[in-house]
Amino acid sequence: MEEHPLMEAALHGRLVGVRALLAADADVNAAAEDGSTALMHACYRRPVVEVIALLIDHGAWVNAARTDGYTALMSAARNGTAATVELFWACGADIAAVDGTGRDALAHATDAGNADTAKILRAVGPTNER
């Protein structure tokens, strides 16, 4: 998969690097061949909420999806914390979006055994309301 420097910095939670690349006008929504973006990469491992917030503040599309329908929120639901999922919800992420297998963020959280993010997603519900 083709990687962009911003995606690499986001993947590793490098806040200083992400900040520097954005200051140098890196395209926050540049996509790899599979459609993944820096925001998605920021959620693949142990998401750093400050990196995610910075990307969103610079215009990252919270509802962008890879070619298989997988979104950053789905990844945050699997790998993140309640704070990361709360941030996505507060920024208008589509909680009800489904990937190519028909699974939404709650299904990904449940599959990964992430009780904290699953709790938030259950509270928000499929209508994105509390």
SVG drawing of the C-alpha trace seen along z (x, -y; Angstrom):
<svg xmlns="http://www.w3.org/2000/svg" viewBox="-32 -26 40 37">
<polyline fill="none" stroke="black" stroke-width="0.4" points="0.0,0.0 1.3,-3.4 2.0,-5.5 2.1,-9.3 4.3,-10.9 1.2,-12.3 -0.4,-8.8 2.9,-7.4 3.1,-10.0 -0.6,-9.6 -0.2,-5.8 2.5,-6.1 0.7,-8.8 3.5,-11.4 1.7,-14.6 4.7,-16.8 5.2,-15.2 1.6,-15.5 1.5,-19.1 4.7,-19.9 3.3,-18.1 0.0,-19.9 1.8,-23.3 3.7,-22.4 0.4,-22.0 0.2,-18.2 -3.2,-17.1 -5.1,-15.9 -7.5,-14.0 -4.9,-12.4 -5.9,-8.7 -3.9,-5.6 -4.9,-3.1 -7.4,-1.4 -9.0,-4.8 -7.4,-5.0 -6.5,-8.5 -4.3,-9.9 -7.3,-9.9 -7.9,-6.2 -4.2,-5.5 -4.4,-7.5 -6.9,-4.9 -5.3,-1.7 -3.1,-1.0 -3.4,-2.8 -5.2,-6.0 -3.9,-9.2 -6.9,-11.5 -4.8,-14.6 -3.6,-13.4 -7.2,-12.6 -8.4,-16.0 -5.6,-17.8 -6.4,-16.0 -10.2,-16.8 -9.4,-20.4 -7.5,-20.6 -10.4,-19.3 -10.1,-15.5 -13.3,-13.9 -14.7,-12.0 -16.9,-9.9 -14.4,-9.0 -14.3,-5.2 -11.8,-2.8 -12.9,-0.9 -14.3,1.8 -16.4,-0.7 -14.3,-0.6 -14.2,-4.0 -11.9,-5.7 -14.7,-5.4 -14.8,-1.7 -11.1,-1.5 -11.4,-3.8 -14.2,-1.6 -11.9,1.5 -8.7,0.0 -9.4,-3.3 -10.8,-4.7 -14.2,-6.1 -12.6,-9.6 -11.7,-8.8 -15.2,-7.6 -16.8,-10.5 -14.6,-12.8 -15.8,-11.2 -19.5,-11.4 -19.0,-15.1 -17.6,-15.8 -20.5,-14.3 -19.2,-10.8 -21.9,-8.5 -22.4,-6.0 -24.7,-3.9 -22.3,-3.5 -21.6,0.1 -18.6,1.6 -18.6,4.0 -19.5,6.9 -22.5,5.1 -20.8,4.4 -21.1,1.0 -18.8,-0.6 -20.6,1.1 -20.0,4.5 -16.3,3.7 -16.1,2.7 -17.9,5.8 -15.8,8.1 -12.6,6.6 -13.9,6.8 -13.6,3.1 -16.3,2.6 -15.5,-1.1 -16.2,-2.1 -19.1,0.3 -20.7,-1.4 -20.5,-4.8 -21.8,-3.6 -24.7,-1.9 -25.5,-5.1 -25.4,-7.1 -27.5,-4.5 -27.9,-4.0 -29.7,-7.4 -26.6,-9.3 -28.7,-10.8 -28.4,-10.5"/>
</svg>
